[in-house]
Amino acid sequence: MTALNSRLGFCPNPFKHKSDKIIQGEDTRQVEAIQAVRSEKKLETAMVGQRMFDPRRWGNAKEVMNAYFENDARTISNFAQKVNPYEDKHNMQPIPQQAIDLSGGVLDQNPGY
């Protein structure tokens, strides 16, 4: 497929996206395969409310979300005032205080909450 795309003047890797995180020091074929899977997953889960799970699992949620916020701030008025930057603490949800109290000291609150 790549040779055909190149010959027709299309992008050699249609799944490659500039926001995908490059994994340093690994085989180029492996990096391209990971990027292709991530881009495909992004397209599949974009409108079904499942997109956020993948960047969290892959460890690049902060980079992906802040790039998304930055892009939307260019086109949506007052967007920067409506949204806070994504932080590492957002990778986990806070544990409800009632659950912590009922645990008898076994549970501690997640960092940042």
VOPAGU-2260 file (C-alpha; in pm, 1 decimal, decimal comma):
REM VOPAGU-2260
SITE   aa  ch    i         X         Y         Z
SITE  MET   A    0       0,0       0,0       0,0
SITE  THR   A    1     285,6     238,8      73,4
SITE  ALA   A    2     435,1     206,1    -274,3
SITE  LEU   A    3      96,2     273,5    -431,9
SITE  ASN   A    4      38,9     577,0    -208,0
SITE  SER   A    5     383,6     714,8    -291,2
SITE  ARG   A    6     332,7     661,6    -663,7
SITE  LEU   A    7      -4,8     840,0    -650,9
SITE  GLY   A    8     140,1    1125,6    -446,4
SITE  PHE   A    9     -42,4    1040,8    -124,1
SITE  CYS   A   10     105,2    1033,2     223,4
SITE  PRO   A   11     325,6     720,5     251,8
SITE  ASN   A   12     163,4     634,7     586,8
SITE  PRO   A   13    -200,0     748,3     593,9
SITE  PHE   A   14    -227,2     670,5     965,9
SITE  LYS   A   15      68,7     884,2    1067,4
SITE  HIS   A   16     -24,3    1201,6    1251,5
SITE  LYS   A   17     205,5    1480,7    1363,2
SITE  SER   A   18      77,2    1464,8    1723,1
SITE  ASP   A   19     171,6    1098,0    1768,5
SITE  LYS   A   20     449,4    1048,5    2018,2
SITE  ILE   A   21     771,4     911,8    1866,2
SITE  ILE   A   22     927,8     635,6    2069,0
SITE  GLN   A   23    1300,5     698,7    2077,8
SITE  GLY   A   24    1566,3     430,1    2039,5
SITE  GLU   A   25    1346,1     157,8    1892,9
SITE  ASP   A   26    1328,9     -13,1    1556,5
SITE  THR   A   27    1172,8     216,0    1294,3
SITE  ARG   A   28     925,8     -52,0    1183,0
SITE  GLN   A   29     807,2     -96,5    1540,2
SITE  VAL   A   30     762,4     280,1    1584,3
SITE  GLU   A   31     565,3     304,4    1260,4
SITE  ALA   A   32     347,0       9,4    1362,6
SITE  ILE   A   33     274,0     169,3    1701,2
SITE  GLN   A   34     191,9     500,5    1533,3
SITE  ALA   A   35     -38,3     328,2    1286,0
SITE  VAL   A   36    -226,4     147,4    1563,9
SITE  ARG   A   37    -256,5     465,7    1770,5
SITE  SER   A   38    -382,8     667,9    1475,9
SITE  GLU   A   39    -634,1     400,5    1381,7
SITE  LYS   A   40    -758,3     380,3    1741,2
SITE  LYS   A   41    -791,8     759,5    1744,5
SITE  LEU   A   42   -1017,1     745,3    1438,9
SITE  GLU   A   43   -1223,1     454,5    1573,6
SITE  THR   A   44   -1286,9     601,7    1918,4
SITE  ALA   A   45   -1312,0     972,2    1835,2
SITE  MET   A   46   -1689,5    1012,9    1857,7
SITE  VAL   A   47   -1790,8     733,8    2095,2
SITE  GLY   A   48   -1655,0     868,1    2424,1
SITE  GLN   A   49   -1372,7     613,0    2447,8
SITE  ARG   A   50   -1076,9     818,8    2319,9
SITE  MET   A   51    -933,1     919,5    2656,5
SITE  PHE   A   52    -856,0     565,4    2773,7
SITE  ASP   A   53    -584,6     505,6    2511,7
SITE  PRO   A   54    -366,3     814,0    2572,1
SITE  ARG   A   55    -384,8     748,3    2946,2
SITE  ARG   A   56    -274,1     387,4    2895,1
SITE  TRP   A   57       1,5     489,6    2652,7
SITE  GLY   A   58     133,1     760,0    2887,4
SITE  ASN   A   59      92,7    1053,8    2648,5
SITE  ALA   A   60    -241,9    1191,6    2767,0
SITE  LYS   A   61     -92,7    1519,3    2889,8
SITE  GLU   A   62      71,8    1586,5    2552,4
SITE  VAL   A   63    -233,3    1480,7    2347,8
SITE  MET   A   64    -490,4    1671,6    2552,1
SITE  ASN   A   65    -290,8    1993,5    2581,0
SITE  ALA   A   66    -231,1    1991,1    2203,8
SITE  TYR   A   67    -606,8    1942,7    2157,5
SITE  PHE   A   68    -683,4    2232,9    2393,4
SITE  GLU   A   69    -431,0    2455,1    2217,7
SITE  ASN   A   70    -582,5    2376,9    1878,3
SITE  ASP   A   71    -938,8    2445,3    1993,9
SITE  ALA   A   72    -832,6    2772,5    2159,5
SITE  ARG   A   73    -741,8    2904,2    1813,8
SITE  THR   A   74   -1093,7    2857,9    1678,5
SITE  ILE   A   75   -1328,2    2880,0    1981,0
SITE  SER   A   76   -1363,7    3217,6    2147,7
SITE  ASN   A   77   -1288,6    3223,3    2523,1
SITE  PHE   A   78   -1187,8    2856,3    2511,1
SITE  ALA   A   79    -868,7    2918,4    2709,5
SITE  GLN   A   80   -1073,8    3065,0    2995,8
SITE  LYS   A   81   -1314,3    2768,4    2996,5
SITE  VAL   A   82   -1065,1    2482,2    3025,4
SITE  ASN   A   83    -770,1    2405,7    3251,2
SITE  PRO   A   84    -452,5    2244,4    3116,7
SITE  TYR   A   85    -433,5    1866,7    3148,1
SITE  GLU   A   86    -209,8    1758,0    3436,4
SITE  ASP   A   87     -64,2    1420,2    3531,2
SITE  LYS   A   88    -307,9    1398,7    3823,7
SITE  HIS   A   89    -591,2    1369,3    3571,2
SITE  ASN   A   90    -471,1    1021,4    3474,1
SITE  MET   A   91    -647,9     895,1    3788,4
SITE  GLN   A   92    -977,7     995,3    3942,9
SITE  PRO   A   93   -1006,4    1103,2    4306,9
SITE  ILE   A   94   -1116,4     834,3    4549,7
SITE  PRO   A   95   -1443,2     936,5    4717,1
SITE  GLN   A   96   -1385,3    1052,6    5074,5
SITE  GLN   A   97   -1657,5     818,8    5198,9
SITE  ALA   A   98   -1466,9     518,7    5059,0
SITE  ILE   A   99   -1146,4     636,4    5227,7
SITE  ASP   A  100   -1329,3     679,0    5559,6
SITE  LEU   A  101   -1492,0     335,5    5535,1
SITE  SER   A  102   -1160,8     166,0    5453,6
SITE  GLY   A  103   -1029,2     223,7    5805,3
SITE  GLY   A  104    -705,7     383,1    5687,2
SITE  VAL   A  105    -625,7     128,1    5415,6
SITE  LEU   A  106    -698,1     364,3    5125,4
SITE  ASP   A  107    -509,4     688,7    5064,3
SITE  GLN   A  108    -621,2     963,1    4827,6
SITE  ASN   A  109    -464,6     962,2    4482,3
SITE  PRO   A  110    -182,5    1217,1    4443,4
SITE  GLY   A  111    -295,1    1567,4    4350,6
SITE  TYR   A  112    -642,5    1545,8    4503,9
